């Protein structure tokens, strides 16, 4: 990890686990097709997050290695608005 994400405290992990357990309990009350759909969507979301994190880490490594360049932020904003 690059240090951009603060380390989780034990209490944060316990809260996350409880929240996830509660969500699973709620999903278990749904029909099997709905459970499958939610499971696939959750897994897809987790994979997107992993890919994004990998891209961010690669970008940070590139910047750390001197691969960055100066950018005119005003030009970037103008282009985005167009």
N, C-alpha and C positions, 0 to 999 in steps of 0.2 A: 504494500500500500504506500501511497505517496505522502501520507501525512495530511492530506486535505480533509479527510473524514475523521472527526474526533473518535478516539477509542471509546468503545461502549463500556459503560459501567455495568456491574453485575445487575443492578436494579433495572436498567434499561432492557437487558436481555430477558429477565424474568417477565417484565411487562409485555415484551414482544411475544414471548412464548404463550403467555396467558391470552393475549389478544388472538393469536393464531389458533390456539386451542378452541377459543370461543367461536371463531369463524368456522372452524371445521365442524364443531357441534351443530351450528346453524345449517351448514351445507348438508350434513348428514340427514337432516329432516326433509330435504328436497328429494324429488324423484331421481332415479339413477341417471337418466339422460341429462338432467340439469346438473347433477354432481359432476358428470363427465365433462360437460361444457365448461363449468367453472374451473375444474382441475386443469383442463387444456389451456384456458385463458390465463390462469395463474402461472403455469409453467412457461407459457410464451412471454409473459410479462417479466418473469425472473430472467429468462434468457436475454431479453432485450436489455435489461439492467446490466447483466454481466458483459454483454457486448459493448454497451456504452462505457462502462468502467474500463474495459480493456482499451477502447479507443482513447479515452481520456488519459490513461496511464501512458499509452504510446505517445500521445501528443506532449505530455509533460516531459517524458524522456527525450523527445526530439528537441524541445525547448532547452532542456538542461544541457544538451549536447551542442547547443548553439545553432539549431536549425530554424530559429525564428527570424522574422523580419519585421521591420517597423511598418505600421499600417496607419493610414489617415482615417481616423475613426469617423470624422465628419463625412468623408466619402462613402464609407461603409454604411452609415446611417441613411444617407441620401439614396444609395442604391437599394437599400432595404425598403424604403418608402415608395420607390418607383414601381 
